[in-house]
Amino acid sequence: MTNPAYHQLIGHRNVIGLTVREAVPEVKGQGFLELLDNVFASGEPFVGKDVKIVLQRTPGGNEETRFLDFVYQPIKDESGKVTAIFVEGLDVTERRATEQALRELNANLERRVIERAQARGRTWNLSPDLLGALNSKGYFETSNPAWQTILGWSEDEVASMSIFELLHPDDVEHTRAGFELTLVGQPAIRFVNRYRCKDGSHRYISWVGIQEDDYVYCTGRDITVEREAEIELAKAQDALRQAQKMEAIGQLTGGIAHDFNNLLTGIIGSLDLVRRRMASGSTEDIPRWMDAASLSAQRAAALTHRLLAFGRRQSLDTRPNDVNRIITGMQDLLQRTMGERIELLCKLSGDLWTAFTDANQLEGALLNLAINARDAMPDGGRLTIESANVRLDKAYTSLHEDVQPGDYVAVSVSDTGIGMSPEVVEKAVDPFFTTKPVGEGTGLGLSVIYGFAKQSRGHLRIYSQVGQGTTVKLYLPRAQQSAVEPKPVAIETPRGQGETILVVEDEATVRSIIADALQDLGYNVLTASDARFAIPVLQSTTKIDLLVSDVILPHVNGRKLAEMARASRPTLKVLFVSGYSENALARGEFIDTGMDMLTKPFALDTLGAKVHAMINADSG
């Protein structure tokens, strides 16, 4: 088996079932085959750092040099015999190039070139890039002749103005944030902003800045031509996408507005009634209206979750799961949902592979499919749920988009109902498309399941014939690990023992609610609105037991903040909270050891239980 990153490295060629010599013949003579043979023979793992490899990544193309960090880990049977080798690696070519660029930058920005003494060498005078030493107040104390060539400003004029006076007004805030991060030791790499020329025009400059001895040593490259070309291309692409989306937007807007306006009416109306009851001193109905507001808010959250699922933007907790166990655990619920007139039949494979999926999302998909099947059998019938191991070959995947050849666990839900015409099947996964009467269906059911399948790197197929029934097949990628059993949920929220938690959240209301809830549970809470205020705390000697951070933050995102925090606190535990994040779509790829995630909105009891579990978990 291989994963997508491996396919990207070797050029998306089909290697399943081939020997290494057959799959990547160009590595012969580079030492990798010999290393593999030695691991098989010795049973000892091999760790490679920054190892050069030459690959032909496109058919008939030129060979390309890459650099890898990797491990050859032997897999042994009970007798100690090596049966396979697990290969885990990271393509570090770009990182190596960046490190080399930084080394070259340090060499070019030697203090003797740009210090106050202004010992002007050939590089300083002839460089086409802007060079200078920036003090902590935002003034360039030295600048090279390129400033006058590119922007029109003399050295004295540059020194007389703060960088914030030279910036385009729209770039001042994010540049100020980046400058503050640089002053605390975070290098600026390819930081882009617009500088004002003496004639009043602006040019795009890409900066590299490194802090040392109270100065930030900077080099800036004029990328105006490239950036303007990118902007024009982006405008053309946006216009095309906008034209393509107009029909879908028309379908989505009406359904979303209708549902959310109803839910908001329930929330606002309930809270208004609570306020009136409190003003009149009548409190007996307040719990009922508070419950009504909470119920409407929960329904709004569920609708948002379904919409994100259709757009493939909800955060999945993917892990190895026993699909048969999930189906078996739902049988009673499904039978009650079907009623007495529909027979439920489960045909589960006895040797089913483990599937890599989100158990909660799979349960929701099965329930949704079962409800659709029930509604398609008003006079009764039979609902059959089957599980099977399936291998999709290239002949199949060449006919279907967004699915790769390989091993899958297939879950089929079949009914004996009225069926669908080919025209209806074609539209079945479109958002808000439904064949049910007004008020009886949102049209999000199958579209949500389709989004879940695609985000799980799986596949969905619908087979139907009018009068003969419908089968929906959900293909989930096979996992090589054993299934992870679900952990029991705590009945009541455990309390803290004065542990210190740093909460980083840019939305003031959410930050206040999280902080108050954790303080009520006995924790000492520190707060910060973004990374600029969090970093000094993380770099101080203050004891911090847990970092709770939003994923989407201004200036520096939550994942990057966690990496910076762990540079000085390597064992710090981190809990991310997110409505959704493009980088958080698959938790297994986003979260390292000692990290976890909660998806907004969440109950405060759920937050308290998660925080307590993380703080008290074995750090090893």
C-alpha positions in Angstrom: 0.0 0.0 0.0 1.0 3.6 -0.5 -0.5 7.0 0.5 -1.1 10.1 -1.7 2.1 11.8 -0.5 4.1 8.8 -1.8 2.3 9.0 -5.2 3.0 12.7 -5.4 6.7 12.0 -4.7 7.2 9.4 -7.4 4.9 11.0 -9.9 1.4 9.4 -9.5 2.4 6.1 -11.2 0.6 2.9 -10.3 3.0 0.8 -8.1 0.7 -1.5 -6.2 1.7 -5.2 -6.7 5.1 -4.3 -8.2 8.6 -4.8 -6.7 10.6 -1.7 -5.9 12.9 -2.4 -8.8 9.8 -2.5 -11.1 8.0 0.4 -9.6 10.8 3.0 -9.5 13.6 1.5 -11.7 15.5 4.8 -11.8 16.6 4.4 -8.1 18.9 1.4 -9.1 22.4 2.3 -8.2 21.4 5.0 -5.7 21.7 2.7 -2.7 18.1 2.4 -1.7 17.6 -1.2 -2.9 20.7 -2.3 -1.0 19.4 -0.5 2.2 16.1 -2.4 1.9 17.8 -5.7 1.4 20.0 -5.0 4.5 16.9 -4.2 6.6 15.3 -7.5 5.5 18.4 -9.4 6.2 19.4 -7.8 9.6 16.0 -6.9 11.0 17.4 -3.6 12.0 15.7 -0.3 11.1 17.4 2.4 9.0 17.0 6.1 9.5 18.0 8.5 6.6 18.4 12.2 7.0 18.6 14.6 4.0 19.2 11.8 1.6 19.5 12.6 -2.1 17.3 10.7 -4.6 16.9 11.1 -8.3 13.4 10.4 -9.7 11.7 10.6 -13.1 8.4 12.1 -11.8 6.7 12.5 -15.2 6.6 9.9 -17.9 9.3 10.6 -20.5 10.4 13.7 -18.5 13.7 14.7 -17.1 15.0 13.2 -13.9 14.6 15.4 -10.8 16.7 15.5 -7.7 14.8 15.5 -4.3 16.0 15.2 -0.7 14.3 12.9 1.8 14.2 12.2 5.6 12.9 8.6 5.9 12.8 5.5 8.1 12.9 1.8 7.0 11.1 0.0 9.8 11.0 -3.8 9.6 7.7 -5.5 10.4 8.2 -8.9 12.0 6.0 -11.9 12.6 5.7 -13.8 15.9 8.9 -15.8 15.2 10.9 -12.6 14.6 11.1 -13.0 10.8 10.9 -9.8 8.8 7.8 -10.0 6.6 7.6 -6.4 5.4 9.1 -3.0 5.7 7.1 0.1 6.7 8.5 3.2 5.0 7.7 6.6 6.5 9.3 9.7 4.9 9.2 13.4 4.4 10.2 15.3 1.2 12.5 18.0 2.7 13.6 19.5 -0.7 11.8 22.8 -0.1 12.9 23.0 3.5 16.5 22.3 2.5 16.2 25.0 -0.2 14.8 27.5 2.3 17.6 26.7 4.8 20.1 27.2 2.1 18.5 30.5 1.1 18.6 31.7 4.8 22.3 30.7 5.0 23.0 32.7 1.8 21.0 35.6 3.1 23.0 35.7 6.3 26.2 35.6 4.2 24.9 38.5 2.1 23.7 40.5 5.0 27.0 40.5 7.0 27.1 43.1 9.6 30.1 44.8 7.9 27.9 45.4 4.8 24.9 47.1 6.5 26.0 48.3 9.9 26.0 51.9 10.9 29.6 52.4 9.7 28.1 51.8 6.2 31.2 50.0 4.9 29.8 49.9 1.4 31.0 46.9 -0.6 30.2 45.9 -4.2 27.2 43.8 -3.2 25.7 46.6 -1.1 26.0 49.2 -3.9 25.1 46.9 -6.9 22.4 44.7 -5.4 19.0 45.1 -7.3 17.2 44.2 -4.0 16.4 46.6 -1.2 18.9 46.1 1.8 18.7 47.8 5.2 18.9 47.5 8.9 15.6 48.3 10.7 15.6 49.5 14.3 13.0 48.5 16.9 11.1 51.8 16.3 10.5 50.9 12.6 13.1 53.2 11.0 15.7 52.0 8.5 19.0 53.3 9.9 20.8 52.2 6.7 19.6 51.6 3.2 21.4 50.7 -0.1 21.1 52.6 -3.5 18.4 50.2 -4.7 15.9 52.1 -2.6 16.4 55.1 -4.9 16.5 53.0 -8.1 13.2 51.1 -7.3 11.2 53.6 -5.1 12.9 56.9 -5.7 13.8 57.6 -2.1 17.4 58.7 -1.1 19.1 57.2 1.9 18.4 60.3 4.0 14.7 60.3 3.0 14.4 56.6 3.9 16.0 57.2 7.3 13.6 60.1 8.1 10.4 58.1 7.7 9.0 55.1 9.6 8.2 52.1 7.5 4.6 52.6 8.4 4.7 56.0 6.7 5.9 54.4 3.5 3.4 51.5 3.5 0.1 51.3 1.5 -2.6 52.0 4.1 -4.2 48.6 3.6 -0.9 46.9 4.5 -0.1 48.8 7.7 -1.9 46.5 10.2 -0.6 43.2 9.0 2.9 44.6 8.6 2.9 45.9 12.1 1.9 42.5 13.4 4.6 40.8 11.4 7.2 43.3 12.5 6.3 42.7 16.2 6.7 38.9 15.7 10.1 39.5 14.0 11.2 41.5 17.1 10.6 38.5 19.3 12.7 36.2 17.2 10.3 34.9 14.5 12.0 35.4 11.1 10.0 37.0 8.3 10.2 34.9 5.1 8.6 36.1 1.8 6.6 38.7 3.7 4.8 40.8 1.1 3.6 44.4 1.4 3.3 47.5 -0.8 5.7 50.4 -0.5 5.0 53.9 -1.7 7.3 55.3 -4.4 8.3 59.0 -4.4 5.9 59.6 -7.4 3.0 58.3 -5.3 2.6 54.9 -6.9 3.1 51.6 -5.0 5.2 48.6 -5.6 5.0 45.0 -4.2 8.1 44.1 -2.1 8.8 40.5 -0.8 10.9 40.7 2.3 13.1 38.4 4.3 14.0 39.8 7.8 16.1 38.3 10.6 16.4 39.8 14.1 19.8 40.2 15.7 21.3 42.6 18.3 18.2 44.9 18.4 18.1 45.2 14.6 16.1 43.4 11.9 18.3 42.9 8.9 16.2 43.0 5.8 16.3 42.3 2.1 13.4 43.2 -0.2 12.7 42.1 -3.7 10.5 44.0 -6.1 7.8 41.5 -7.3 5.3 44.0 -8.7 5.2 42.5 -12.2 4.7 39.0 -10.9 2.1 40.0 -8.3 0.1 42.1 -10.7 0.1 39.2 -13.2 -1.1 36.9 -10.4 -3.9 39.4 -9.5 -5.1 39.5 -13.1 -5.1 35.7 -13.4 -6.9 35.4 -10.1 -9.6 37.9 -11.2 -10.1 35.9 -14.4 -10.4 32.7 -12.5 -12.8 34.2 -9.9 -15.0 35.5 -12.8 -15.1 32.0 -14.2 -15.9 30.3 -10.9 -18.5 33.0 -10.2 -20.3 32.2 -13.4 -20.2 28.5 -12.7 -21.5 28.9 -9.2 -24.5 31.1 -9.9 -27.0 28.3 -10.4 -25.8 26.5 -7.2 -26.0 29.7 -5.2 -29.5 30.3 -6.3 -30.5 26.9 -5.0 -28.6 27.2 -1.7 -29.6 30.8 -0.7 -33.4 30.1 -0.5 -33.0 27.0 1.6 -30.4 28.4 4.0 -32.2 31.7 4.5 -35.5 29.9 5.2 -34.1 27.5 7.7 -31.8 30.0 9.5 -34.5 32.6 9.8 -36.8 30.1 11.4 -34.1 29.1 13.9 -33.1 32.7 14.6 -36.7 33.6 15.3 -36.8 30.8 17.9 -33.6 32.0 19.5 -34.4 35.8 19.5 -38.0 35.3 20.5 -37.2 33.0 23.4 -34.5 35.4 24.7 -36.9 38.3 24.4 -39.5 36.4 26.4 -36.9 35.6 29.1 -36.0 39.3 29.3 -39.7 40.3 29.7 -40.3 37.6 32.3 -37.3 38.8 34.3 -38.4 42.4 34.0 -41.9 41.5 35.3 -40.4 39.3 38.1 -42.1 36.2 36.7 -39.4 33.5 36.5 -41.4 30.3 36.4 -41.4 30.1 32.5 -37.8 31.1 32.1 -36.3 27.5 32.0 -38.8 26.6 29.2 -37.8 29.5 27.0 -34.1 29.0 27.7 -34.5 25.4 26.6 -36.3 26.6 23.5 -33.4 29.0 22.6 -30.9 26.2 23.2 -32.8 23.8 21.0 -33.0 26.3 18.2 -29.2 27.0 18.5 -28.4 23.3 18.4 -30.6 22.9 15.3 -28.7 25.8 13.7 -25.4 24.1 14.6 -26.7 20.9 13.0 -27.7 22.7 9.8 -24.3 24.4 9.6 -22.6 21.0 10.1 -24.7 19.5 7.3 -23.8 22.4 5.0 -20.1 22.1 5.8 -20.3 18.4 5.1 -21.8 19.0 1.7 -19.0 21.5 1.0 -16.4 19.0 2.5 -15.4 21.5 5.2 -16.2 19.9 8.5 -13.4 18.6 10.6 -13.3 14.8 10.5 -12.0 12.6 13.3 -10.8 9.9 11.0 -9.3 6.8 12.6 -9.4 3.0 12.0 -12.9 1.7 12.7 -14.8 -1.6 12.8 -17.7 -0.9 10.4 -19.5 -4.1 11.4 -19.5 -3.0 15.0 -20.9 0.4 14.1 -23.7 -1.2 12.0 -24.5 -3.8 14.7 -24.6 -1.1 17.3 -27.2 0.8 15.3 -29.5 -2.1 14.5 -32.0 -1.4 17.3 -32.2 2.3 16.4 -32.6 1.5 12.7 -35.4 -1.1 13.4 -37.3 1.5 15.5 -36.8 4.1 12.8 -38.1 1.7 10.1 -41.3 0.6 12.0 -43.0 -2.7 11.9 -43.9 -2.8 8.2 -40.3 -2.8 7.1 -38.0 -5.7 7.6 -34.3 -4.9 8.5 -31.7 -7.4 7.2 -28.0 -7.0 7.9 -25.5 -9.1 5.8 -22.1 -8.4 7.3 -18.8 -9.8 6.0 -17.1 -12.1 8.5 -13.6 -11.0 7.5 -14.2 -7.3 7.0 -11.2 -5.1 6.8 -10.8 -2.1 9.1 -12.0 1.2 7.5 -10.3 4.6 7.9 -13.3 6.9 8.7 -15.1 9.1 11.2 -17.5 6.8 13.2 -20.0 9.5 14.1 -20.2 10.7 10.5 -20.7 7.1 9.3 -23.5 6.5 11.8 -25.2 9.7 10.6 -24.8 8.6 7.0 -26.3 5.2 7.7 -29.3 6.7 9.6 -29.9 9.2 6.8 -29.8 6.5 4.1 -32.2 4.4 6.3 -34.7 7.2 6.6 -34.6 7.9 2.9 -35.2 4.2 2.3 -38.1 4.1 4.7 -39.8 7.1 3.0 -39.4 5.3 -0.3 -41.4 2.3 1.0 -44.7 3.8 2.2 -46.4 0.3 2.0 -43.6 -1.5 3.7 -40.7 -3.6 2.3 -37.2 -4.7 3.2 -34.1 -2.7 4.1 -30.8 -4.5 3.6 -27.5 -3.3 4.9 -24.4 -5.1 3.7 -20.6 -4.8 4.3 -17.9 -6.2 2.1 -14.3 -5.9 1.1 -13.8 -4.4 -2.3 -10.8 -3.7 -4.5 -11.3 -1.0 -7.1 -9.0 -1.4 -10.1 -7.8 1.2 -12.6 -10.5 0.1 -15.1 -13.2 1.1 -12.6 -11.5 4.3 -11.3 -10.8 5.5 -14.8 -14.6 5.9 -15.3 -15.3 7.7 -12.1 -13.8 11.0 -10.8 -12.1 11.6 -7.4 -11.5 7.9 -6.6 -8.1 6.1 -6.5 -7.5 2.5 -7.2 -7.1 0.4 -4.0 -8.8 -1.5 -1.2 -12.0 -0.2 0.3 -14.7 -1.3 2.8 -18.1 -1.1 1.0 -21.3 -0.4 2.9 -24.5 -0.9 0.8 -27.9 0.2 1.9 -30.7 -1.2 -0.3 -34.5 -0.9 -0.3 -37.4 -2.4 -2.2 -39.1 1.0 -2.6 -40.3 3.1 -5.5 -36.9 3.7 -7.0 -35.6 6.7 -8.9 -35.4 7.6 -12.6 -32.0 8.2 -14.2 -32.7 12.0 -14.2 -33.4 12.0 -10.4 -30.3 9.9 -9.7 -28.2 12.4 -11.6 -29.4 15.2 -9.3 -29.7 13.2 -6.1 -26.5 14.6 -4.4 -27.2 18.2 -5.4 -27.8 20.6 -2.4 -31.5 21.1 -1.5 -32.7 18.8 -4.2 -35.5 16.6 -2.9 -38.4 14.6 -4.2 -40.3 14.9 -0.9 -43.2 17.3 -0.4 -42.5 20.9 0.9 -41.6 20.8 4.6 -40.7 17.1 4.7 -37.1 17.2 3.5 -34.2 19.6 3.3 -32.5 18.1 0.3 -29.2 17.9 2.2 -29.2 14.2 3.1 -27.5 12.6 0.2 -25.4 15.7 -0.5 -24.0 15.5 3.1 -23.2 11.8 2.6 -21.5 12.6 -0.7 -19.4 15.3 0.9 -18.5 12.9 3.8 -17.4 10.2 1.3 -15.2 12.6 -0.7 -13.6 14.2 2.3 -12.8 10.7 3.6 -11.1 9.9 0.3 -13.9 7.5 -0.4 -16.5 7.1 -3.1 -20.3 7.0 -3.4 -22.5 5.3 -6.0 -26.3 5.2 -6.4 -28.0 2.4 -8.3 -31.8 2.7 -8.8 -34.6 1.7 -11.1 -38.2 2.9 -10.9 -40.4 0.3 -9.2 -37.4 -1.9 -8.3 -35.8 0.0 -5.4 -32.5 1.8 -4.7 -29.0 0.8 -3.5 -26.5 3.4 -2.2 -22.9 2.1 -1.9 -20.5 4.0 0.3 -16.8 3.1 -0.2 -14.4 3.9 2.7 -10.6 3.5 2.4 -9.1 0.4 4.0 -7.0 1.0 7.2 -4.0 -1.1 7.9 -4.2 -0.7 11.6 -6.6 -2.3 14.1 -9.8 -0.6 15.0 -9.8 2.0 17.8 -12.5 1.3 20.3 -14.5 4.3 21.5 -13.7 5.7 24.9 -16.5 6.0 27.5 -17.9 9.5 28.0 -17.7 11.1 31.4 -21.2 11.5 33.0 -20.4 14.8 34.8 -17.8 17.5 34.2 -14.7 16.9 36.3 -13.1 19.9 38.0 -9.6 21.3 37.8 -7.1 21.7 40.5 -5.8 25.2 39.8 -4.0 24.3 36.6 -3.1 27.2 34.3 -4.7 27.4 30.8 -3.8 29.9 28.1 -6.9 30.6 25.9 -6.2 32.3 22.5 -9.3 33.3 20.6 -9.9 36.5 18.5 -13.7 36.6 19.0 -14.1 38.5 22.3 -17.4 36.9 23.3 -16.2 33.3 22.6 -13.0 34.0 24.5 -14.9 35.4 27.5 -17.3 32.4 27.6 -14.5 29.8 27.4 -12.5 31.6 30.1 -15.4 32.0 32.5 -16.5 28.4 32.0 -12.9 27.1 32.8 -12.6 29.4 35.8 -15.9 28.1 37.1 -14.4 24.6 36.9 -11.4 25.6 39.0 -8.7 26.5 36.5 -6.4 29.5 36.4 -7.1 31.1 33.0 -4.9 33.5 30.9 -6.3 35.0 27.7 -4.9 36.4 24.5 -6.7 37.7 21.4 -4.0 36.5 18.9 -0.5 35.3 18.6 1.1 38.7 19.2 -0.2 38.7 22.8 0.2 34.9 23.3 3.8 34.5 22.3 5.3 36.7 25.1 3.3 34.6 27.6 4.5 31.3 26.0 8.1 32.5 26.0 7.9 33.6 29.7 8.6 31.4 32.7 4.8 31.2 33.5 3.7 27.6 34.1 1.1 26.6 31.4 -0.6 23.3 31.6 -2.7 23.6 28.4 -3.0 25.9 25.4 -6.5 26.3 24.0 -6.4 28.0 20.6 -8.7 28.8 17.8 -7.4 27.5 14.5 -8.2 30.6 12.4 -6.5 33.6 14.0 -5.2 36.9 12.5 -1.6 37.2 11.6 -0.5 33.7 12.8 -2.9 30.7 12.7 -3.4 28.4 15.7 -1.4 25.5 14.2 1.6 27.7 13.6 1.2 29.2 17.1 1.3 25.7 18.6 4.5 24.9 16.7 6.1 28.2 18.0 4.9 27.3 21.6 6.4 23.9 21.5 9.8 25.3 20.4 10.3 26.4 24.0 7.7 24.1 25.6 8.0 20.8 23.8 5.6 18.9 26.0 2.9 21.5 26.0 -0.6 20.1 25.4 -2.8 21.9 22.8 -6.5 21.9 22.3 -7.7 23.5 19.0 -11.3 24.8 18.7 -12.6 25.6 15.3 -15.8 26.3 13.3 -13.8 24.8 10.5 -10.4 25.2 9.0 -9.1 24.4 5.6 -6.0 22.9 7.2 -8.0 21.0 9.8 -10.2 19.0 7.5 -8.5 15.7 8.5 -7.6 15.6 12.1 -5.1 12.8 11.7 -3.0 15.0 9.4 -3.4 18.2 11.5 -2.9 17.0 15.0 0.4 15.8 16.6 0.8 13.9 19.8 -0.5 15.8 22.8 -3.0 17.7 20.6 -6.8 17.4 20.1 -9.6 19.4 18.6 -13.2 20.5 19.4 -15.5 21.6 16.6 -17.6 24.8 17.3 -20.3 25.0 18.6 -19.7 22.7 21.6 -21.3 22.3 25.0 -19.4 23.8 27.9 -19.6 20.4 29.6 -17.9 18.8 26.6 -15.2 21.5 26.8 -14.6 20.8 30.5 -14.4 17.1 30.0 -12.0 17.4 27.1 -9.7 19.9 29.0 -9.7 17.6 32.1 -8.9 14.6 30.1 -6.0 16.3 28.2 -4.4 17.8 31.3 -4.6 14.5 33.2 -3.5 12.3 30.3 -0.1 10.6 30.4 2.2 13.0 28.6 4.2 10.0 27.4 
